[in-house]
Amino acid sequence: MLDLDGVVYIGPAAVPGAAAALQKALAAGMQLAYVTNNASRPPGVVADHLRDLGVPVEDGHVVTSAQAAARLLADELEPGAKVFVIGGRGLFEALLDEGLVPVQSTDDAPVAVASGYDADLRWRTVTEGAILVKQGLFWVASNMDISVPTARGHGPGNGVLVEAVAGFAGRRPVVAGKPLRPLFEETRRRVGGDRPLVVGDRLDTDIEGANNTGLDSLLVMTGVTGLPELASATPGLRPSYVSADLDGLGSAHGVPAPAGEGFELGGWQARVHDGEVAVEGSGSTDDWWRVVAQTAWQHLDTTGGPAETSALRPPG
């Protein structure tokens, strides 16, 4: 279950080496699902983007939080029920696929509300939807992401708008996206798989979501998580595996072994000295990340505070 932004691509461009790594994973017999909290684009549009980047994918192997939200609504509503959409095309298509009718006027007498990110959302639509939420209509949010990547950097995401509506209405939505279970369950329902592995770059959505759902996870260091975030990750935010990039899908993952006051792996030795993580030796970049993470986590669990990592530079 691969996250997209920060894992497969960053904005319009592929993460270096990602397409080749995914092609190798497919050749090795892995089934790949592309799972995104972004509800603005329908799966076919996302799949077209991936294919343009050299990633072989079927439309049905892209699963969005809009689809998970539509499933939650369909489970509660009668077929043909009207749902007010605080969002855009991604939610519209997902609702139609579930036999529901998306609308954006209160004159249509909607019986529920769905909200998701849309860059062109009008404030009038937000206002009418918020009034319906305050009136008590069943409300599902696609996700609660605080930020969304844009061409000019990260901007406010769907979670910012949901919080505004919730503050006005005095109630909270049912949430479909990561780190909660519905999106992962929707992915298994649509794509299948015997031993799911969640692959992501964010601790508070991808990795926390895997832990919430009882799934293994792989953190790749190509997106938003850096050394400070990794070193300060509490147990619920820690991945099963760590690698520098998606090549980690096709390699064995060594386990750091205790060594003195720290850990060692693959030629690297790490320890915490005067509150700072220090690393010596040489080896692979992946093993460097693993030994640093294990050493920092032991320090955090022992002292209650994160170790300093600002002086560290990953090899390569």
C-alpha positions as a Markdown table, in Angstrom:
| # | Residue | x | y | z |
|---|---|---|---|---|
| 1 | Met | 0.0 | 0.0 | 0.0 |
| 2 | Leu | 2.1 | 2.8 | -1.3 |
| 3 | Asp | 1.5 | 6.5 | -0.4 |
| 4 | Leu | 2.1 | 8.8 | -3.4 |
| 5 | Asp | 3.4 | 12.3 | -2.6 |
| 6 | Gly | 6.9 | 12.0 | -1.2 |
| 7 | Val | 7.1 | 8.3 | -2.0 |
| 8 | Val | 6.4 | 7.8 | -5.7 |
| 9 | Tyr | 6.4 | 11.5 | -6.8 |
| 10 | Ile | 7.0 | 15.0 | -5.5 |
| 11 | Gly | 4.6 | 17.3 | -7.2 |
| 12 | Pro | 4.5 | 16.4 | -10.9 |
| 13 | Ala | 8.0 | 14.7 | -11.0 |
| 14 | Ala | 8.9 | 11.2 | -9.9 |
| 15 | Val | 11.1 | 10.5 | -6.9 |
| 16 | Pro | 14.5 | 9.5 | -8.4 |
| 17 | Gly | 14.6 | 5.8 | -8.9 |
| 18 | Ala | 11.0 | 5.2 | -7.8 |
| 19 | Ala | 9.6 | 3.9 | -11.1 |
| 20 | Ala | 12.5 | 1.4 | -11.5 |
| 21 | Ala | 12.1 | 0.2 | -8.0 |
| 22 | Leu | 8.4 | -0.4 | -8.5 |
| 23 | Gln | 8.9 | -2.2 | -11.7 |
| 24 | Lys | 11.3 | -4.6 | -9.9 |
| 25 | Ala | 8.8 | -5.1 | -7.1 |
| 26 | Leu | 6.1 | -6.1 | -9.7 |
| 27 | Ala | 8.6 | -8.5 | -11.3 |
| 28 | Ala | 9.3 | -10.0 | -7.9 |
| 29 | Gly | 5.6 | -10.8 | -7.5 |
| 30 | Met | 4.4 | -8.0 | -5.3 |
| 31 | Gln | 1.0 | -6.5 | -5.8 |
| 32 | Leu | 1.1 | -2.8 | -5.7 |
| 33 | Ala | -1.8 | -0.5 | -4.5 |
| 34 | Tyr | -1.4 | 3.3 | -4.6 |
| 35 | Val | -3.2 | 4.8 | -1.7 |
| 36 | Thr | -3.7 | 8.6 | -1.2 |
| 37 | Asn | -5.4 | 10.8 | 1.3 |
| 38 | Asn | -5.9 | 13.4 | -1.5 |
| 39 | Ala | -9.6 | 13.3 | -2.5 |
| 40 | Ser | -9.4 | 15.9 | -5.3 |
| 41 | Arg | -8.4 | 13.6 | -8.2 |
| 42 | Pro | -10.3 | 10.5 | -9.4 |
| 43 | Pro | -8.3 | 7.3 | -9.5 |
| 44 | Gly | -8.0 | 7.3 | -13.3 |
| 45 | Val | -6.4 | 10.7 | -13.3 |
| 46 | Val | -3.9 | 9.6 | -10.7 |
| 47 | Ala | -3.2 | 6.4 | -12.6 |
| 48 | Asp | -2.5 | 8.5 | -15.8 |
| 49 | His | 0.0 | 10.6 | -13.9 |
| 50 | Leu | 1.8 | 7.5 | -12.6 |
| 51 | Arg | 1.9 | 5.9 | -16.1 |
| 52 | Asp | 3.4 | 9.2 | -17.4 |
| 53 | Leu | 6.2 | 8.8 | -14.8 |
| 54 | Gly | 6.9 | 5.2 | -16.0 |
| 55 | Val | 5.0 | 3.4 | -13.2 |
| 56 | Pro | 2.9 | 0.5 | -14.6 |
| 57 | Val | -0.5 | 0.6 | -12.8 |
| 58 | Glu | -4.1 | -0.2 | -13.5 |
| 59 | Asp | -6.8 | 2.4 | -12.6 |
| 60 | Gly | -8.3 | 0.0 | -10.1 |
| 61 | His | -5.1 | -0.2 | -8.1 |
| 62 | Val | -5.3 | 3.5 | -7.1 |
| 63 | Val | -7.4 | 4.0 | -4.0 |
| 64 | Thr | -8.3 | 7.4 | -2.7 |
| 65 | Ser | -9.8 | 8.7 | 0.6 |
| 66 | Ala | -12.8 | 9.9 | -1.5 |
| 67 | Gln | -13.6 | 6.3 | -2.3 |
| 68 | Ala | -13.3 | 5.3 | 1.4 |
| 69 | Ala | -15.5 | 8.3 | 2.3 |
| 70 | Ala | -18.1 | 7.3 | -0.3 |
| 71 | Arg | -18.1 | 3.7 | 1.1 |
| 72 | Leu | -18.8 | 5.0 | 4.6 |
| 73 | Leu | -21.7 | 7.1 | 3.3 |
| 74 | Ala | -23.1 | 4.2 | 1.2 |
| 75 | Asp | -23.1 | 2.0 | 4.3 |
| 76 | Glu | -25.3 | 4.5 | 6.1 |
| 77 | Leu | -27.6 | 5.7 | 3.3 |
| 78 | Glu | -30.2 | 4.4 | 0.9 |
| 79 | Pro | -29.2 | 4.0 | -2.7 |
| 80 | Gly | -29.8 | 7.2 | -4.6 |
| 81 | Ala | -29.5 | 9.3 | -1.5 |
| 82 | Lys | -28.3 | 12.9 | -2.1 |
| 83 | Val | -25.0 | 14.0 | -0.5 |
| 84 | Phe | -23.9 | 17.6 | -0.3 |
| 85 | Val | -20.2 | 17.8 | -1.4 |
| 86 | Ile | -17.8 | 20.3 | 0.2 |
| 87 | Gly | -15.2 | 19.2 | -2.4 |
| 88 | Gly | -14.6 | 18.5 | -6.0 |
| 89 | Arg | -14.4 | 16.0 | -8.8 |
| 90 | Gly | -12.8 | 13.2 | -6.8 |
| 91 | Leu | -15.7 | 13.1 | -4.3 |
| 92 | Phe | -18.3 | 13.5 | -7.0 |
| 93 | Glu | -17.1 | 10.4 | -9.0 |
| 94 | Ala | -16.6 | 8.3 | -5.9 |
| 95 | Leu | -20.1 | 9.0 | -4.7 |
| 96 | Leu | -21.6 | 8.2 | -8.1 |
| 97 | Asp | -19.7 | 4.9 | -8.2 |
| 98 | Glu | -21.4 | 4.0 | -4.9 |
| 99 | Gly | -24.9 | 4.7 | -6.2 |
| 100 | Leu | -25.2 | 8.1 | -4.4 |
| 101 | Val | -26.1 | 11.5 | -5.8 |
| 102 | Pro | -23.6 | 14.3 | -5.2 |
| 103 | Val | -25.1 | 17.8 | -5.0 |
| 104 | Gln | -24.0 | 21.3 | -4.1 |
| 105 | Ser | -27.2 | 23.1 | -3.4 |
| 106 | Thr | -29.3 | 22.8 | -0.2 |
| 107 | Asp | -32.4 | 23.1 | -2.5 |
| 108 | Asp | -31.7 | 19.5 | -3.5 |
| 109 | Ala | -32.5 | 18.3 | 0.0 |
| 110 | Pro | -29.3 | 16.4 | 0.8 |
| 111 | Val | -29.4 | 13.9 | 3.7 |
| 112 | Ala | -25.6 | 13.8 | 4.3 |
| 113 | Val | -22.4 | 15.8 | 3.8 |
| 114 | Ala | -19.0 | 14.8 | 2.4 |
| 115 | Ser | -16.0 | 17.0 | 2.5 |
| 116 | Gly | -12.6 | 16.7 | 0.8 |
| 117 | Tyr | -9.9 | 18.9 | -0.7 |
| 118 | Asp | -10.6 | 20.9 | -3.8 |
| 119 | Ala | -8.3 | 23.7 | -4.9 |
| 120 | Asp | -11.2 | 25.5 | -6.6 |
| 121 | Leu | -13.8 | 25.2 | -3.8 |
| 122 | Arg | -16.1 | 28.2 | -3.4 |
| 123 | Trp | -16.8 | 29.8 | -0.1 |
| 124 | Arg | -20.5 | 29.7 | -0.8 |
| 125 | Thr | -20.3 | 25.9 | -1.0 |
| 126 | Val | -18.4 | 25.8 | 2.3 |
| 127 | Thr | -21.0 | 28.0 | 3.9 |
| 128 | Glu | -24.0 | 25.9 | 2.8 |
| 129 | Gly | -22.3 | 22.7 | 3.7 |
| 130 | Ala | -21.4 | 24.0 | 7.2 |
| 131 | Ile | -25.0 | 24.9 | 7.9 |
| 132 | Leu | -26.1 | 21.4 | 6.9 |
| 133 | Val | -23.4 | 20.0 | 9.3 |
| 134 | Lys | -24.7 | 22.2 | 12.1 |
| 135 | Gln | -28.2 | 20.9 | 11.5 |
| 136 | Gly | -27.0 | 17.4 | 12.3 |
| 137 | Leu | -26.6 | 15.7 | 8.9 |
| 138 | Phe | -24.4 | 12.7 | 8.8 |
| 139 | Trp | -20.9 | 14.1 | 7.9 |
| 140 | Val | -17.9 | 12.2 | 6.5 |
| 141 | Ala | -14.5 | 13.9 | 5.9 |
| 142 | Ser | -12.1 | 12.3 | 3.4 |
| 143 | Asn | -9.1 | 13.1 | 5.5 |
| 144 | Met | -7.7 | 15.5 | 8.1 |
| 145 | Asp | -4.4 | 16.4 | 6.5 |
| 146 | Ile | -3.3 | 19.9 | 7.7 |
| 147 | Ser | -1.2 | 20.5 | 4.6 |
| 148 | Val | -1.3 | 19.7 | 0.9 |
| 149 | Pro | 1.6 | 19.9 | -1.6 |
| 150 | Thr | 1.3 | 22.7 | -4.3 |
| 151 | Ala | 3.5 | 24.0 | -7.0 |
| 152 | Arg | 4.6 | 26.8 | -4.6 |
| 153 | Gly | 5.1 | 24.6 | -1.5 |
| 154 | His | 2.9 | 23.1 | 1.1 |
| 155 | Gly | -0.5 | 24.9 | 1.6 |
| 156 | Pro | -3.5 | 24.4 | 3.9 |
| 157 | Gly | -5.0 | 21.0 | 3.4 |
| 158 | Asn | -8.5 | 19.6 | 3.9 |
| 159 | Gly | -8.0 | 19.3 | 7.7 |
| 160 | Val | -7.8 | 23.1 | 8.0 |
| 161 | Leu | -11.2 | 23.5 | 6.4 |
| 162 | Val | -12.7 | 20.6 | 8.3 |
| 163 | Glu | -11.6 | 22.1 | 11.6 |
| 164 | Ala | -13.2 | 25.4 | 10.6 |
| 165 | Val | -16.5 | 23.7 | 9.8 |
| 166 | Ala | -16.3 | 21.6 | 13.0 |
| 167 | Gly | -15.7 | 24.7 | 15.1 |
| 168 | Phe | -18.7 | 26.4 | 13.5 |
| 169 | Ala | -21.0 | 23.4 | 13.8 |
| 170 | Gly | -19.9 | 22.2 | 17.2 |
| 171 | Arg | -19.4 | 18.6 | 16.0 |
| 172 | Arg | -16.9 | 16.3 | 14.5 |
| 173 | Pro | -17.0 | 14.2 | 11.2 |
| 174 | Val | -16.4 | 10.6 | 10.6 |
| 175 | Val | -13.0 | 10.5 | 9.0 |
| 176 | Ala | -12.1 | 8.0 | 6.2 |
| 177 | Gly | -8.5 | 8.7 | 5.4 |
| 178 | Lys | -5.1 | 7.9 | 7.0 |
| 179 | Pro | -4.2 | 7.4 | 9.8 |
| 180 | Leu | -7.6 | 5.8 | 10.4 |
| 181 | Arg | -8.7 | 2.3 | 9.3 |
| 182 | Pro | -11.3 | 2.9 | 6.5 |
| 183 | Leu | -8.9 | 3.8 | 3.7 |
| 184 | Phe | -6.7 | 0.8 | 4.5 |
| 185 | Glu | -9.8 | -1.5 | 4.6 |
| 186 | Glu | -11.1 | 0.0 | 1.3 |
| 187 | Thr | -7.7 | -0.8 | -0.3 |
| 188 | Arg | -7.7 | -4.4 | 0.8 |
| 189 | Arg | -11.3 | -4.7 | -0.4 |
| 190 | Arg | -10.5 | -3.4 | -3.8 |
| 191 | Val | -7.0 | -4.7 | -4.4 |
| 192 | Gly | -6.6 | -7.7 | -2.1 |
| 193 | Gly | -3.3 | -9.0 | -0.8 |
| 194 | Asp | -2.2 | -11.5 | 1.8 |
| 195 | Arg | 0.6 | -9.6 | 3.8 |
| 196 | Pro | -0.1 | -5.9 | 3.4 |
| 197 | Leu | 2.8 | -3.5 | 3.9 |
| 198 | Val | 2.1 | 0.2 | 4.2 |
| 199 | Val | 4.8 | 2.3 | 2.5 |
| 200 | Gly | 5.0 | 6.0 | 3.3 |
| 201 | Asp | 7.0 | 9.1 | 4.1 |
| 202 | Arg | 4.8 | 10.5 | 6.9 |
| 203 | Leu | 4.8 | 9.2 | 10.4 |
| 204 | Asp | 1.5 | 10.8 | 11.4 |
| 205 | Thr | -0.5 | 9.4 | 8.5 |
| 206 | Asp | 1.1 | 6.4 | 6.8 |
| 207 | Ile | 3.0 | 4.9 | 9.7 |
| 208 | Glu | 0.5 | 5.7 | 12.5 |
| 209 | Gly | -2.2 | 4.4 | 10.2 |
| 210 | Ala | -0.4 | 1.1 | 9.7 |
| 211 | Asn | 0.0 | 0.8 | 13.4 |
| 212 | Asn | -3.6 | 1.6 | 14.0 |
| 213 | Thr | -4.7 | -1.1 | 11.5 |
| 214 | Gly | -2.2 | -3.8 | 12.7 |
| 215 | Leu | -0.1 | -3.7 | 9.5 |
| 216 | Asp | 3.6 | -3.7 | 8.9 |
| 217 | Ser | 5.1 | -0.5 | 7.5 |
| 218 | Leu | 8.1 | 0.8 | 5.6 |
| 219 | Leu | 9.2 | 4.4 | 6.0 |
| 220 | Val | 11.1 | 5.9 | 3.1 |
| 221 | Met | 13.2 | 9.0 | 3.6 |
| 222 | Thr | 12.3 | 10.7 | 0.4 |
| 223 | Gly | 9.5 | 12.9 | 1.7 |
| 224 | Val | 8.6 | 15.0 | 4.7 |
| 225 | Thr | 10.1 | 12.9 | 7.5 |
| 226 | Gly | 13.7 | 13.9 | 8.3 |
| 227 | Leu | 16.1 | 13.1 | 11.1 |
| 228 | Pro | 14.4 | 15.2 | 13.8 |
| 229 | Glu | 11.0 | 13.7 | 13.2 |
| 230 | Leu | 12.5 | 10.1 | 13.0 |
| 231 | Ala | 14.5 | 10.6 | 16.2 |
| 232 | Ser | 11.5 | 11.9 | 18.2 |
| 233 | Ala | 9.0 | 9.3 | 17.0 |
| 234 | Thr | 7.0 | 7.7 | 19.8 |
| 235 | Pro | 6.2 | 4.0 | 19.6 |
| 236 | Gly | 2.9 | 4.5 | 17.8 |
| 237 | Leu | 4.7 | 6.4 | 15.1 |
| 238 | Arg | 7.5 | 4.0 | 14.5 |
| 239 | Pro | 7.7 | 2.0 | 11.3 |
| 240 | Ser | 8.5 | -1.7 | 11.1 |
| 241 | Tyr | 11.2 | -1.0 | 8.5 |
| 242 | Val | 13.2 | 2.0 | 7.3 |
| 243 | Ser | 15.0 | 2.6 | 4.0 |
| 244 | Ala | 16.4 | 5.5 | 2.1 |
| 245 | Asp | 14.0 | 5.0 | -0.8 |
| 246 | Leu | 11.8 | 2.5 | -2.6 |
| 247 | Asp | 14.8 | 0.2 | -3.3 |
| 248 | Gly | 14.1 | -1.0 | 0.2 |
| 249 | Leu | 11.1 | -3.0 | -1.2 |
| 250 | Gly | 13.6 | -5.4 | -2.8 |
| 251 | Ser | 16.3 | -5.8 | -0.1 |
| 252 | Ala | 16.8 | -7.6 | 3.2 |
| 253 | His | 16.4 | -5.4 | 6.2 |
| 254 | Gly | 19.0 | -6.0 | 8.9 |
| 255 | Val | 18.2 | -5.5 | 12.6 |
| 256 | Pro | 20.5 | -3.2 | 14.6 |
| 257 | Ala | 22.3 | -5.1 | 17.4 |
| 258 | Pro | 23.1 | -3.6 | 20.8 |
| 259 | Ala | 26.7 | -2.5 | 21.0 |
| 260 | Gly | 28.0 | -0.8 | 24.1 |
| 261 | Glu | 25.8 | 2.3 | 24.7 |
| 262 | Gly | 24.2 | 2.2 | 21.3 |
| 263 | Phe | 23.7 | -0.1 | 18.3 |
| 264 | Glu | 25.6 | -1.4 | 15.2 |
| 265 | Leu | 24.6 | -2.7 | 11.8 |
| 266 | Gly | 26.4 | -3.3 | 8.5 |
| 267 | Gly | 29.6 | -1.5 | 9.5 |
| 268 | Trp | 27.9 | 1.5 | 11.3 |
| 269 | Gln | 28.0 | 2.1 | 15.0 |
| 270 | Ala | 25.8 | 4.7 | 16.7 |
| 271 | Arg | 25.4 | 6.0 | 20.2 |
| 272 | Val | 24.1 | 9.0 | 22.1 |
| 273 | His | 26.9 | 11.2 | 23.6 |
| 274 | Asp | 25.9 | 14.3 | 25.6 |
| 275 | Gly | 22.5 | 14.2 | 24.1 |
| 276 | Glu | 23.6 | 14.0 | 20.5 |
| 277 | Val | 23.5 | 10.9 | 18.2 |
| 278 | Ala | 27.0 | 10.1 | 16.9 |
| 279 | Val | 27.7 | 7.7 | 14.1 |
| 280 | Glu | 31.0 | 6.0 | 13.1 |
| 281 | Gly | 31.9 | 3.5 | 10.4 |
| 282 | Ser | 30.8 | 2.9 | 6.9 |
| 283 | Gly | 28.2 | 0.9 | 5.0 |
| 284 | Ser | 24.9 | 1.2 | 3.2 |
| 285 | Thr | 22.7 | 4.3 | 3.5 |
| 286 | Asp | 19.8 | 2.1 | 4.5 |
| 287 | Asp | 21.7 | 0.6 | 7.4 |
| 288 | Trp | 22.8 | 4.1 | 8.5 |
| 289 | Trp | 19.2 | 5.2 | 8.8 |
| 290 | Arg | 18.3 | 2.0 | 10.7 |
| 291 | Val | 21.0 | 2.2 | 13.2 |
| 292 | Val | 20.4 | 5.9 | 13.8 |
| 293 | Ala | 16.7 | 5.3 | 14.3 |
| 294 | Gln | 17.2 | 2.5 | 16.8 |
| 295 | Thr | 19.7 | 4.4 | 18.8 |
| 296 | Ala | 17.5 | 7.6 | 18.9 |
| 297 | Trp | 14.4 | 5.6 | 19.9 |
| 298 | Gln | 16.2 | 3.9 | 22.8 |
| 299 | His | 17.4 | 7.3 | 24.0 |
| 300 | Leu | 13.9 | 8.7 | 23.8 |
| 301 | Asp | 12.3 | 5.7 | 25.6 |
| 302 | Thr | 15.0 | 5.9 | 28.3 |
| 303 | Thr | 15.2 | 9.6 | 29.0 |
| 304 | Gly | 11.8 | 10.9 | 27.8 |
| 305 | Gly | 13.4 | 13.4 | 25.4 |
| 306 | Pro | 14.7 | 13.2 | 21.8 |
| 307 | Ala | 18.3 | 13.1 | 21.0 |
| 308 | Glu | 19.9 | 15.9 | 19.0 |
| 309 | Thr | 20.5 | 15.0 | 15.3 |
| 310 | Ser | 21.4 | 18.4 | 13.7 |
| 311 | Ala | 25.1 | 17.5 | 13.3 |
| 312 | Leu | 24.3 | 14.3 | 11.4 |
| 313 | Arg | 24.5 | 13.9 | 7.6 |
| 314 | Pro | 23.2 | 10.8 | 5.9 |
| 315 | Pro | 25.8 | 9.1 | 3.6 |
| 316 | Gly | 25.3 | 10.0 | -0.1 |
